[in-house]
Amino acid sequence: MNDWIKAARLRTLPLSLSGIIMGSFIAKWRLKEDGGIWDWKIFALALLVTLLYQVLSNYANDYGDGVKGTDAKRIGEAEARAVASGKITAKQMKNAVILFSILSFVATIALLYIAFIPEFMNEFYIFIGLGVASILAAIGYTVGKKPYGYMGLGDVFVFIFFGLVSVCGSYFLFTKTFSWDILLPGTAIGMMSMAVLNLNNMRDIESDRLSGKNSLALRIGFRNAMIYEMVLLQLPLILILIFLGINNFIQMQKYYVFMVMILLFPVAKLRRSIMSVKEPKQLDPFLKQVGIMTLMMAVLTAIGLNYFS
């Protein structure tokens, strides 16, 4: 059981929760302003669905990289994978991927049933399509003949599914409407998620080179990937600030809504620490730190909007 828990890579879970928290609590704030009702069952099921997607993705990545031999040269003991190390067989991990695909789909159906049935049938079918796409994206990063993670497209998919789909999708589950300004926090979460993936790929740049995994970090080189990382960590809080500003909190003098901006200081310190790294293997501890920072950004935004506005 311990090997399965390690393969689930629990340190990645805060990142996956961030988009749901951001989108759901922006929806709660907006529904409160409009006199609508926020359903906690939708929130609970959305959290369950995203956790299942994340574990599915981690198991699929373990399986895909393991059978391709990518993990054989993985840097750092903390990143030793279950299939590559022989602790879990490829067949067992494949079965786990199938099981979690089924569980993810069932949980998705339950979530969409609560959110949309019976008044919003068209939206129900559209979101089923999004759910299937999310499951396929979770698997397709490293699994298959042409996994998109091996073609340098991982950043694009992470931005779409961890950012836009997670934040905008969860917002829509509650409000049944789309507002263009939700793209700002969606982009912010997406960029922080890309920052985690880029750190991962920078850390593994040499082993990926040997195994033929052409991540974006490998394609542009370590130095340019570091510049890219700094941009990804710089912009999200600016986007959140713009989102809060255009919703007129400054004019209404509700300054506590901006409490999320206290993260400017730890994020700046984090950026400096990452920039000081000389060896790729030294980047490993920062993956968890950026993930936690993303979760804190979502939580502080949620608290500021719903309890100080």
FIDREN-392004 format. One record per residue (C-alpha): residue number from 1; residue in three letters; chain; x, y, z. Coordinates in nm, 4 decimals, always signed. Layout:
<nodes>
   k   r c     east    north       up
 NUM ALA A        X        Y        Z
...
</nodes>
This chain:
<nodes>
   k   r c     east    north       up
   1 MET A  +0.0000  +0.0000  +0.0000
   2 ASN A  +0.2854  +0.2370  +0.0823
   3 ASP A  +0.4215  +0.2005  -0.2720
   4 TRP A  +0.0821  +0.2931  -0.4178
   5 ILE A  +0.0610  +0.6004  -0.1941
   6 LYS A  +0.4079  +0.7111  -0.3042
   7 ALA A  +0.3145  +0.6534  -0.6685
   8 ALA A  +0.0098  +0.8775  -0.6186
   9 ARG A  +0.2595  +1.1594  -0.5433
  10 LEU A  +0.0554  +1.3364  -0.2775
  11 ARG A  +0.2686  +1.6502  -0.2991
  12 THR A  +0.1032  +1.7262  -0.6364
  13 LEU A  -0.2484  +1.7328  -0.4889
  14 PRO A  -0.2457  +2.0938  -0.3560
  15 LEU A  -0.1865  +2.2142  -0.7117
  16 SER A  -0.4849  +2.0242  -0.8486
  17 LEU A  -0.7133  +2.1570  -0.5723
  18 SER A  -0.6197  +2.5202  -0.6356
  19 GLY A  -0.8230  +2.5680  -0.9527
  20 ILE A  -1.1386  +2.4195  -0.7997
  21 ILE A  -1.1071  +2.6371  -0.4885
  22 MET A  -1.0452  +2.9494  -0.6971
  23 GLY A  -1.3344  +2.8965  -0.9372
  24 SER A  -1.5806  +2.7711  -0.6756
  25 PHE A  -1.5307  +3.0534  -0.4277
  26 ILE A  -1.5333  +3.3252  -0.6919
  27 ALA A  -1.8693  +3.1729  -0.7888
  28 LYS A  -1.9782  +3.1785  -0.4229
  29 TRP A  -1.8906  +3.5477  -0.3944
  30 ARG A  -2.0716  +3.6318  -0.7179
  31 LEU A  -2.3793  +3.4295  -0.6228
  32 LYS A  -2.3893  +3.6067  -0.2869
  33 GLU A  -2.3841  +3.9413  -0.4665
  34 ASP A  -2.6664  +3.8274  -0.6970
  35 GLY A  -2.8729  +3.6482  -0.4324
  36 GLY A  -2.8017  +3.3012  -0.5722
  37 ILE A  -2.7446  +2.9722  -0.3905
  38 TRP A  -2.4016  +2.8043  -0.3610
  39 ASP A  -2.4300  +2.4246  -0.3410
  40 TRP A  -2.1655  +2.2647  -0.1186
  41 LYS A  -2.2341  +1.9232  -0.2776
  42 ILE A  -2.1050  +2.0517  -0.6109
  43 PHE A  -1.7893  +2.1775  -0.4392
  44 ALA A  -1.7283  +1.8468  -0.2578
  45 LEU A  -1.7782  +1.6422  -0.5749
  46 ALA A  -1.5601  +1.8793  -0.7777
  47 LEU A  -1.2784  +1.8291  -0.5254
  48 LEU A  -1.3228  +1.4517  -0.5468
  49 VAL A  -1.3177  +1.4586  -0.9266
  50 THR A  -1.0018  +1.6677  -0.9491
  51 LEU A  -0.8242  +1.4473  -0.6925
  52 LEU A  -0.9149  +1.1371  -0.8948
  53 TYR A  -0.7898  +1.3057  -1.2125
  54 GLN A  -0.4615  +1.3942  -1.0417
  55 VAL A  -0.3990  +1.0442  -0.9065
  56 LEU A  -0.4936  +0.9011  -1.2466
  57 SER A  -0.2435  +1.1351  -1.4116
  58 ASN A  +0.0328  +1.0408  -1.1674
  59 TYR A  -0.0272  +0.6680  -1.2117
  60 ALA A  -0.0419  +0.7076  -1.5908
  61 ASN A  +0.2834  +0.9073  -1.5886
  62 ASP A  +0.4496  +0.6433  -1.3733
  63 TYR A  +0.3333  +0.3727  -1.6135
  64 GLY A  +0.4149  +0.5622  -1.9335
  65 ASP A  +0.7630  +0.6767  -1.8291
  66 GLY A  +0.8320  +0.3380  -1.6716
  67 VAL A  +0.7618  +0.1289  -1.9817
  68 LYS A  +0.9513  +0.3778  -2.2003
  69 GLY A  +1.2565  +0.3675  -1.9728
  70 THR A  +1.2462  +0.7415  -1.9017
  71 ASP A  +1.2449  +0.6958  -1.5237
  72 ALA A  +1.5512  +0.4730  -1.5224
  73 LYS A  +1.7742  +0.7829  -1.5124
  74 ARG A  +1.5469  +0.9982  -1.2978
  75 ILE A  +1.7322  +1.2442  -1.0748
  76 GLY A  +1.6894  +1.2165  -0.6998
  77 GLU A  +1.5655  +0.9427  -0.4689
  78 ALA A  +1.2445  +1.1336  -0.4058
  79 GLU A  +1.1540  +1.0905  -0.7708
  80 ALA A  +1.2126  +0.7158  -0.7966
  81 ARG A  +0.9054  +0.5778  -0.9738
  82 ALA A  +0.7174  +0.2619  -0.8813
  83 VAL A  +0.7239  +0.0882  -1.2207
  84 ALA A  +1.0850  +0.1812  -1.2999
  85 SER A  +1.2016  +0.0585  -0.9587
  86 GLY A  +1.0049  -0.2675  -0.9887
  87 LYS A  +0.8004  -0.2032  -0.6751
  88 ILE A  +0.4843  -0.2159  -0.8852
  89 THR A  +0.4682  -0.4103  -1.2117
  90 ALA A  +0.3708  -0.2410  -1.5373
  91 LYS A  +0.0619  -0.4628  -1.5576
  92 GLN A  -0.0493  -0.3663  -1.2063
  93 MET A  -0.0021  +0.0028  -1.2825
  94 LYS A  -0.1902  -0.0302  -1.6123
  95 ASN A  -0.4802  -0.1883  -1.4230
  96 ALA A  -0.4691  +0.0995  -1.1735
  97 VAL A  -0.4870  +0.3495  -1.4612
  98 ILE A  -0.7935  +0.1703  -1.5977
  99 LEU A  -0.9556  +0.1593  -1.2527
 100 PHE A  -0.8991  +0.5292  -1.1850
 101 SER A  -1.0221  +0.6176  -1.5326
 102 ILE A  -1.3500  +0.4450  -1.4494
 103 LEU A  -1.3699  +0.6015  -1.1024
 104 SER A  -1.2957  +0.9451  -1.2494
 105 PHE A  -1.5691  +0.9079  -1.5109
 106 VAL A  -1.8274  +0.7878  -1.2574
 107 ALA A  -1.7444  +1.0745  -1.0211
 108 THR A  -1.7668  +1.3193  -1.3126
 109 ILE A  -2.1140  +1.1922  -1.4023
 110 ALA A  -2.2245  +1.2304  -1.0392
 111 LEU A  -2.0907  +1.5865  -1.0260
 112 LEU A  -2.2566  +1.6890  -1.3512
 113 TYR A  -2.5856  +1.5255  -1.2507
 114 ILE A  -2.5980  +1.7337  -0.9322
 115 ALA A  -2.4932  +2.0514  -1.1145
 116 PHE A  -2.7031  +2.0353  -1.4323
 117 ILE A  -2.9903  +1.7830  -1.4215
 118 PRO A  -3.2663  +1.8420  -1.5190
 119 GLU A  -3.2628  +2.2098  -1.6219
 120 PHE A  -2.9338  +2.2254  -1.8133
 121 MET A  -2.9161  +1.9192  -2.0379
 122 ASN A  -2.7003  +2.0802  -2.3098
 123 GLU A  -2.4436  +2.1884  -2.0519
 124 PHE A  -2.4526  +1.8373  -1.9037
 125 TYR A  -2.3452  +1.6818  -2.2341
 126 ILE A  -2.0834  +1.9483  -2.3030
 127 PHE A  -1.9230  +1.8924  -1.9633
 128 ILE A  -1.9260  +1.5165  -2.0142
 129 GLY A  -1.7132  +1.5859  -2.3210
 130 LEU A  -1.4809  +1.8011  -2.1091
 131 GLY A  -1.4605  +1.5238  -1.8502
 132 VAL A  -1.3654  +1.2646  -2.1112
 133 ALA A  -1.1088  +1.5075  -2.2544
 134 SER A  -0.9622  +1.5584  -1.9055
 135 ILE A  -0.9287  +1.1834  -1.8533
 136 LEU A  -0.7637  +1.1376  -2.1922
 137 ALA A  -0.5297  +1.4303  -2.1225
 138 ALA A  -0.4318  +1.2800  -1.7859
 139 ILE A  -0.3389  +0.9536  -1.9554
 140 GLY A  -0.1941  +1.0914  -2.2795
 141 TYR A  +0.0908  +1.2897  -2.1226
 142 THR A  +0.3234  +0.9888  -2.1259
 143 VAL A  +0.1100  +0.6947  -2.2453
 144 GLY A  +0.0697  +0.5914  -2.6084
 145 LYS A  +0.2754  +0.5961  -2.9259
 146 LYS A  +0.2828  +0.9760  -2.9423
 147 PRO A  +0.2413  +1.1120  -2.5862
 148 TYR A  +0.2132  +1.4885  -2.5934
 149 GLY A  +0.4532  +1.5266  -2.2997
 150 TYR A  +0.7297  +1.3838  -2.5191
 151 MET A  +0.6582  +1.6436  -2.7886
 152 GLY A  +0.6942  +1.9496  -2.5653
 153 LEU A  +0.3190  +2.0129  -2.5426
 154 GLY A  +0.2780  +1.9436  -2.1725
 155 ASP A  +0.2755  +2.3144  -2.0820
 156 VAL A  -0.0150  +2.3836  -2.3171
 157 PHE A  -0.2275  +2.1008  -2.1776
 158 VAL A  -0.1454  +2.1898  -1.8173
 159 PHE A  -0.2470  +2.5514  -1.8803
 160 ILE A  -0.5756  +2.4445  -2.0383
 161 PHE A  -0.6833  +2.1755  -1.7912
 162 PHE A  -0.5253  +2.2890  -1.4611
 163 GLY A  -0.6007  +2.6537  -1.5335
 164 LEU A  -0.8865  +2.7393  -1.7669
 165 VAL A  -1.0933  +2.4207  -1.7417
 166 SER A  -1.0467  +2.3878  -1.3651
 167 VAL A  -1.1211  +2.7501  -1.2697
 168 CYS A  -1.3685  +2.8499  -1.5411
 169 GLY A  -1.5352  +2.5079  -1.5395
 170 SER A  -1.5897  +2.4983  -1.1640
 171 TYR A  -1.7187  +2.8576  -1.1766
 172 PHE A  -1.9708  +2.7587  -1.4436
 173 LEU A  -2.0895  +2.4565  -1.2425
 174 PHE A  -2.2300  +2.6968  -0.9819
 175 THR A  -2.3326  +3.0009  -1.1817
 176 LYS A  -2.4334  +2.8388  -1.5150
 177 THR A  -2.2871  +3.1496  -1.6781
 178 PHE A  -1.9523  +3.2608  -1.8162
 179 SER A  -1.7900  +3.5954  -1.7397
 180 TRP A  -1.4788  +3.7004  -1.9284
 181 ASP A  -1.3013  +3.8222  -1.6137
 182 ILE A  -1.2866  +3.4632  -1.4791
 183 LEU A  -1.0174  +3.4076  -1.7417
 184 LEU A  -0.7808  +3.6180  -1.5296
 185 PRO A  -0.7707  +3.3864  -1.2229
 186 GLY A  -0.7936  +3.0900  -1.4615
 187 THR A  -0.4804  +3.2105  -1.6375
 188 ALA A  -0.3103  +3.2780  -1.3034
 189 ILE A  -0.3669  +2.9213  -1.1799
 190 GLY A  -0.2705  +2.7867  -1.5223
 191 MET A  +0.0600  +2.9733  -1.5189
 192 MET A  +0.1456  +2.8546  -1.1674
 193 SER A  +0.0719  +2.4993  -1.2799
 194 MET A  +0.2980  +2.5484  -1.5802
 195 ALA A  +0.5665  +2.6745  -1.3409
 196 VAL A  +0.5528  +2.3440  -1.1511
 197 LEU A  +0.5734  +2.1401  -1.4721
 198 ASN A  +0.8601  +2.3523  -1.6025
 199 LEU A  +1.0537  +2.3039  -1.2781
 200 ASN A  +0.9978  +1.9297  -1.3092
 201 ASN A  +1.1231  +1.9319  -1.6677
 202 MET A  +1.4220  +2.1522  -1.5820
 203 ARG A  +1.5183  +1.9110  -1.3070
 204 ASP A  +1.4956  +1.6147  -1.5447
 205 ILE A  +1.6466  +1.7856  -1.8464
 206 GLU A  +1.9485  +1.5549  -1.8754
 207 SER A  +1.7604  +1.2294  -1.8204
 208 ASP A  +1.4918  +1.3444  -2.0654
 209 ARG A  +1.7612  +1.4181  -2.3222
 210 LEU A  +1.8880  +1.0603  -2.2951
 211 SER A  +1.5416  +0.9066  -2.3144
 212 GLY A  +1.4100  +1.1209  -2.5997
 213 LYS A  +1.1497  +1.3084  -2.3963
 214 ASN A  +1.1536  +1.6460  -2.5722
 215 SER A  +0.9977  +1.8640  -2.3055
 216 LEU A  +0.9761  +2.2390  -2.3598
 217 ALA A  +1.2592  +2.2918  -2.1092
 218 LEU A  +1.4805  +2.0600  -2.3124
 219 ARG A  +1.3849  +2.2281  -2.6391
 220 ILE A  +1.4660  +2.5824  -2.5245
 221 GLY A  +1.7561  +2.4959  -2.2924
 222 PHE A  +1.8082  +2.5337  -1.9172
 223 ARG A  +1.8878  +2.9078  -1.9238
 224 ASN A  +1.5837  +3.0035  -2.1303
 225 ALA A  +1.3672  +2.7672  -1.9245
 226 MET A  +1.4790  +2.9591  -1.6143
 227 ILE A  +1.3720  +3.2899  -1.7723
 228 TYR A  +1.0411  +3.1277  -1.8681
 229 GLU A  +1.0019  +3.0114  -1.5070
 230 MET A  +1.0503  +3.3627  -1.3722
 231 VAL A  +0.7791  +3.4952  -1.6068
 232 LEU A  +0.5394  +3.2201  -1.4984
 233 LEU A  +0.5933  +3.3065  -1.1322
 234 GLN A  +0.5777  +3.6838  -1.1844
 235 LEU A  +0.2466  +3.7269  -1.3680
 236 PRO A  -0.0197  +3.5303  -1.1698
 237 LEU A  -0.0491  +3.7713  -0.8760
 238 ILE A  -0.0642  +4.0631  -1.1208
 239 LEU A  -0.3559  +3.8925  -1.2964
 240 ILE A  -0.5342  +3.8399  -0.9630
 241 LEU A  -0.4757  +4.2061  -0.8783
 242 ILE A  -0.6311  +4.3115  -1.2101
 243 PHE A  -0.9285  +4.0803  -1.1467
 244 LEU A  -0.9901  +4.2347  -0.8043
 245 GLY A  -0.9374  +4.5871  -0.9377
 246 ILE A  -1.1851  +4.5633  -1.2234
 247 ASN A  -1.4491  +4.4431  -0.9784
 248 ASN A  -1.4338  +4.7900  -0.8162
 249 PHE A  -1.3034  +4.6879  -0.4753
 250 ILE A  -1.0669  +4.9865  -0.4729
 251 GLN A  -1.3487  +5.2360  -0.5212
 252 MET A  -1.5558  +5.0647  -0.2516
 253 GLN A  -1.2541  +5.0736  -0.0173
 254 LYS A  -1.2718  +4.7028  +0.0622
 255 TYR A  -0.8992  +4.6695  +0.0965
 256 TYR A  -0.9006  +4.3393  +0.2830
 257 VAL A  -1.0051  +4.1725  -0.0415
 258 PHE A  -0.6465  +4.2287  -0.1534
 259 MET A  -0.5023  +4.0142  +0.1264
 260 VAL A  -0.3758  +3.7673  -0.1364
 261 MET A  -0.1138  +4.0282  -0.2286
 262 ILE A  +0.0854  +3.9392  +0.0836
 263 LEU A  +0.2137  +3.6523  -0.1283
 264 LEU A  +0.4185  +3.8994  -0.3323
 265 PHE A  +0.6952  +3.8719  -0.0744
 266 PRO A  +0.7262  +3.4915  -0.0405
 267 VAL A  +0.6874  +3.4527  -0.4180
 268 ALA A  +0.9679  +3.7037  -0.4749
 269 LYS A  +1.1882  +3.5142  -0.2300
 270 LEU A  +1.0976  +3.1872  -0.4022
 271 ARG A  +1.1936  +3.3302  -0.7414
 272 ARG A  +1.5318  +3.4425  -0.6102
 273 SER A  +1.5950  +3.1003  -0.4579
 274 ILE A  +1.5117  +2.9245  -0.7843
 275 MET A  +1.7324  +3.1627  -0.9834
 276 SER A  +2.0290  +3.0834  -0.7579
 277 VAL A  +2.0155  +2.7132  -0.8496
 278 LYS A  +2.3078  +2.5925  -1.0589
 279 GLU A  +2.2396  +2.2174  -1.0780
 280 PRO A  +1.9066  +2.0831  -1.2110
 281 LYS A  +1.8717  +1.8275  -0.9291
 282 GLN A  +1.8599  +2.1157  -0.6773
 283 LEU A  +1.5220  +2.2231  -0.8188
 284 ASP A  +1.3316  +1.9265  -0.6741
 285 PRO A  +1.2292  +2.0875  -0.3387
 286 PHE A  +1.0780  +2.3860  -0.5194
 287 LEU A  +0.8087  +2.1782  -0.6912
 288 LYS A  +0.6233  +2.1338  -0.3629
 289 GLN A  +0.6802  +2.4971  -0.2644
 290 VAL A  +0.5298  +2.6351  -0.5863
 291 GLY A  +0.2355  +2.3961  -0.5500
 292 ILE A  +0.1680  +2.5166  -0.1952
 293 MET A  +0.2057  +2.8794  -0.3061
 294 THR A  -0.0577  +2.8179  -0.5742
 295 LEU A  -0.2960  +2.6706  -0.3167
 296 MET A  -0.2380  +2.9671  -0.0838
 297 MET A  -0.3138  +3.2072  -0.3699
 298 ALA A  -0.6475  +3.0345  -0.4281
 299 VAL A  -0.7367  +3.0135  -0.0582
 300 LEU A  -0.6476  +3.3758  +0.0208
 301 THR A  -0.8425  +3.4984  -0.2814
 302 ALA A  -1.1409  +3.2903  -0.1687
 303 ILE A  -1.1244  +3.4225  +0.1888
 304 GLY A  -1.0796  +3.7820  +0.0780
 305 LEU A  -1.3785  +3.7735  -0.1551
 306 ASN A  -1.6190  +3.5872  +0.0692
 307 TYR A  -1.5385  +3.7141  +0.4167
 308 PHE A  -1.4010  +4.0660  +0.3640
 309 SER A  -1.6117  +4.1924  +0.0757
</nodes>
